[in-house]
Amino acid sequence: MRAIDGSKFKAVNNRDRNFTLAKMKRRAEVIDKSIERYLRQLDAMDQGSAVVTEAQTTRLKEKITSLTEEVQQLQSIEIQRTETPDQQVSLTDPDARSMNANCGLQRADGYR
C-alpha cells in the first residue's frame, strides 16, 4: 500500500516473499520442529516398530533435504535483511514493505 493524502495502494508483492525478523524466526522454528519430527520417524522406522517401505524412508529423507535447503536460503536472506535500514527484504518488489493496515490489526505489504 502507498499512502498519498490518506490513500493506500497495495504493493505487488506476495506476503510469503517478504521477510522480517519475526517472520524468519517463526519459519525457522517451524522448520526445526519438522526436521525433528522427521528424524524421530526415521529412528522409529530403524527400530522396526512399524512396517516400513523404502519409499517412505526415501520420502522422509527428501523432506529433510528440502527443509535443510530452505534453512540455507533463509540464512542468505538473513544477510540481506540485516543490511537494509528497516530490517526487511521483499524478494518480488524490493520497494514493498510490511506495514500496519486497518488501524494496526493486520499487516499488509505496501509502500511507505
Helices and strands as residue ranges (DSSP letters): G 15-17, E 18-19, H 21-46, H 54-83, E 89-90, E 97-101, E 106-110
